[in-house]
Amino acid sequence: MKIVHSWLSDLAPVGDDTEAIADALTSLGMAVESVDVVGASVPGVITARVLRTERHPDAAKVHRVFVDAGDGAERHVWCGAFNMKPGDVIPLATPGTVMPDGRTIEPKPILGISSDGMLCSARELGLGDDHSGILILPEGTPLGLPYGEALGMSTEVVYDLDLTRNRPDCWGHLGVVRRQNGARHDVDETVSVRASSPRRLRVSAARVGKR
């Protein structure tokens, strides 16, 4: 079962030491299998606008994409995806960026022409499973910013609990925080009514799952 740290904080003063919280939950019979940080952006990936694209006569599987990262300088990137057009805002991994899969982006040349980074798909950034093309960001997205900042993304800590069938009292955020803080009697029941709304839970769970 997935438990979101910020929701626990809404219900009771659980603190910010996620390792200590995980240990406490495990000691109370709610075994924490993992603690994951979701929604974090990749350092070095910034927003850029496509200026134009060009085909090279000796390159059948890639084309040249020229972008502006907000500083007025034209950057050239080789790209094997063809789904972008002039005016689109896309994520640009600048040279030196370490991608989630461990790759370091380097200005490797193709046909003797260097590439100033890499254009990224949603999967390459950990934002989904789509790898069919480059991620097209919303129109009007500011240029030259880390894509997470430009999109208003925020990080969240998620605890993955392994609950047994005999612990229905801990199914859900309110049950977990009651079990954890029950002895201190500091659970905010006013917030619990809002947090346990079925509609809110469905929407928020979907949001966490997509990160």
C-alpha positions as CSV (number, residue, x, y, z in Angstrom):
1,M,0.0,0.0,0.0
2,K,1.3,3.4,-0.9
3,I,1.4,6.1,1.7
4,V,2.2,9.7,0.9
5,H,4.3,11.7,3.4
6,S,2.6,15.0,2.9
7,W,-0.8,13.4,3.6
8,L,0.5,12.0,6.9
9,S,1.8,15.5,7.7
10,D,-1.6,17.0,7.0
11,L,-3.1,14.6,9.6
12,A,-0.5,14.8,12.4
13,P,3.0,16.3,13.2
14,V,5.0,13.3,11.9
15,G,8.2,15.3,11.3
16,D,10.5,15.2,8.2
17,D,12.9,12.4,9.1
18,T,11.6,9.9,6.5
19,E,14.0,7.1,7.6
20,A,12.9,7.4,11.2
21,I,9.2,7.4,10.1
22,A,9.8,4.3,8.1
23,D,11.5,2.6,11.1
24,A,8.7,3.6,13.4
25,L,6.0,2.2,11.0
26,T,7.9,-1.0,10.6
27,S,8.2,-1.4,14.4
28,L,4.4,-0.9,14.7
29,G,3.7,-3.9,12.4
30,M,3.4,-1.8,9.2
31,A,6.5,-3.1,7.3
32,V,8.0,-0.4,5.0
33,E,9.3,-2.2,1.9
34,S,10.7,1.0,0.3
35,V,10.8,4.8,0.6
36,D,10.7,6.5,-2.8
37,V,11.0,10.1,-3.9
38,V,8.8,10.8,-6.8
39,G,8.4,13.9,-9.0
40,A,12.0,14.9,-8.8
41,S,13.3,16.5,-12.0
42,V,16.7,15.6,-13.6
43,P,19.3,18.3,-13.0
44,G,20.7,19.7,-16.2
45,V,17.5,19.3,-18.3
46,I,16.1,22.6,-19.2
47,T,13.3,23.9,-21.4
48,A,14.0,25.0,-25.0
49,R,12.0,26.1,-28.0
50,V,12.4,24.5,-31.5
51,L,13.6,27.0,-34.0
52,R,13.8,24.8,-37.0
53,T,14.7,21.3,-38.2
54,E,16.8,20.1,-41.0
55,R,17.4,16.8,-42.7
56,H,21.0,15.8,-43.6
57,P,21.5,14.0,-46.9
58,D,23.7,11.4,-45.3
59,A,21.6,10.7,-42.2
60,A,18.5,8.7,-42.7
61,K,17.5,7.9,-39.1
62,V,18.2,11.3,-37.4
63,H,17.7,14.9,-38.2
64,R,19.1,18.2,-37.0
65,V,17.1,20.2,-34.5
66,F,18.0,23.8,-33.7
67,V,16.7,25.2,-30.4
68,D,16.7,28.3,-28.2
69,A,17.1,27.7,-24.5
70,G,16.1,31.3,-23.6
71,D,19.5,32.9,-23.9
72,G,19.2,33.8,-27.5
73,A,21.9,31.4,-28.6
74,E,21.1,28.8,-31.2
75,R,21.9,25.2,-30.2
76,H,22.1,22.3,-32.5
77,V,21.0,18.8,-31.4
78,W,20.9,15.5,-33.4
79,C,17.6,13.7,-32.8
80,G,16.0,10.4,-33.9
81,A,12.5,11.5,-33.1
82,F,10.5,13.6,-35.7
83,N,7.4,14.6,-33.8
84,M,8.4,18.2,-33.0
85,K,7.9,21.4,-35.1
86,P,9.1,25.0,-34.9
87,G,7.6,26.7,-31.9
88,D,7.3,23.6,-29.7
89,V,8.8,23.7,-26.2
90,I,10.8,20.6,-25.4
91,P,13.1,19.3,-22.6
92,L,16.8,19.6,-23.5
93,A,19.4,17.6,-21.6
94,T,22.5,19.8,-21.7
95,P,26.1,18.3,-21.9
96,G,27.2,16.8,-18.6
97,T,23.6,15.8,-17.5
98,V,23.4,12.4,-15.9
99,M,20.2,10.8,-16.9
100,P,18.1,8.5,-14.7
101,D,19.4,5.4,-16.5
102,G,23.0,6.4,-15.7
103,R,24.0,7.8,-19.1
104,T,26.0,11.0,-19.2
105,I,25.1,13.4,-22.0
106,E,28.2,14.3,-24.0
107,P,28.5,16.4,-27.2
108,K,29.2,13.4,-29.4
109,P,29.4,14.3,-33.1
110,I,27.5,12.6,-36.0
111,L,28.9,13.0,-39.5
112,G,31.5,15.4,-38.0
113,I,28.8,17.7,-36.6
114,S,28.5,18.0,-32.8
115,S,25.3,17.8,-30.8
116,D,24.7,20.3,-27.9
117,G,22.9,17.8,-25.7
118,M,19.9,15.5,-26.1
119,L,16.1,16.1,-26.5
120,C,14.2,13.9,-24.1
121,S,11.1,11.7,-24.2
122,A,8.8,11.3,-21.2
123,R,10.3,7.9,-20.3
124,E,13.8,9.2,-20.4
125,L,12.8,11.7,-17.7
126,G,10.8,9.2,-15.6
127,L,7.5,11.0,-16.4
128,G,5.8,8.0,-18.0
129,D,6.2,5.1,-20.3
130,D,5.9,7.0,-23.6
131,H,9.1,6.7,-25.7
132,S,7.5,7.2,-29.1
133,G,8.7,10.8,-29.4
134,I,10.1,13.8,-27.7
135,L,8.0,15.2,-24.8
136,I,6.2,18.3,-26.0
137,L,5.7,20.7,-23.1
138,P,2.6,23.1,-22.8
139,E,2.5,26.2,-25.0
140,G,3.9,29.1,-23.1
141,T,6.3,27.1,-20.9
142,P,9.1,29.5,-19.9
143,L,12.5,28.8,-21.6
144,G,15.8,28.1,-20.0
145,L,14.4,26.8,-16.7
146,P,14.7,23.3,-15.2
147,Y,11.7,21.5,-16.7
148,G,10.4,20.6,-13.2
149,E,10.4,24.2,-12.1
150,A,8.8,25.4,-15.4
151,L,6.0,22.8,-15.0
152,G,5.5,23.5,-11.3
153,M,6.5,20.0,-10.3
154,S,7.3,19.1,-6.7
155,T,8.8,16.1,-5.0
156,E,6.9,13.8,-2.8
157,V,8.0,10.9,-0.5
158,V,6.0,7.7,-0.8
159,Y,6.2,4.8,1.6
160,D,5.4,1.4,0.3
161,L,3.8,-0.6,3.1
162,D,3.4,-4.4,3.3
163,L,0.3,-4.8,5.3
164,T,-1.2,-8.2,6.3
165,R,-4.9,-8.9,6.0
166,N,-5.4,-8.8,9.8
167,R,-4.6,-5.0,9.8
168,P,-7.6,-3.4,8.2
169,D,-7.3,-0.6,10.8
170,C,-4.2,0.6,8.9
171,W,-5.7,0.5,5.4
172,G,-5.4,4.2,4.4
173,H,-3.6,7.3,5.6
174,L,-5.9,8.0,8.5
175,G,-5.4,4.5,9.9
176,V,-1.7,4.6,9.5
177,V,-1.4,8.0,11.3
178,R,-3.8,6.9,14.0
179,R,-1.6,3.8,14.7
180,Q,1.6,5.8,14.6
181,N,0.4,8.8,16.7
182,G,-2.5,7.3,18.7
183,A,-0.6,7.3,21.9
184,R,0.0,11.1,21.6
185,H,-3.6,11.9,20.7
186,D,-2.5,14.5,18.2
187,V,-4.3,13.4,15.0
188,D,-6.2,16.2,13.3
189,E,-9.6,14.7,12.8
190,T,-10.8,17.9,10.9
191,V,-8.2,17.3,8.3
192,S,-8.9,13.5,8.2
193,V,-12.4,14.2,6.9
194,R,-11.0,16.1,3.9
195,A,-8.2,13.6,3.3
196,S,-10.5,10.6,3.4
197,S,-12.8,12.0,0.7
198,P,-13.1,9.2,-1.9
199,R,-12.9,11.7,-4.8
200,R,-9.7,13.3,-3.5
201,L,-8.1,9.9,-2.9
202,R,-8.7,8.7,-6.4
203,V,-7.3,11.9,-8.0
204,S,-4.3,12.0,-5.8
205,A,-3.5,8.3,-6.2
206,A,-3.6,8.7,-10.0
207,R,-1.3,11.7,-9.7
208,V,1.3,9.9,-7.6
209,G,1.2,6.9,-9.9
210,K,2.1,8.9,-13.0
211,R,5.2,10.4,-11.5
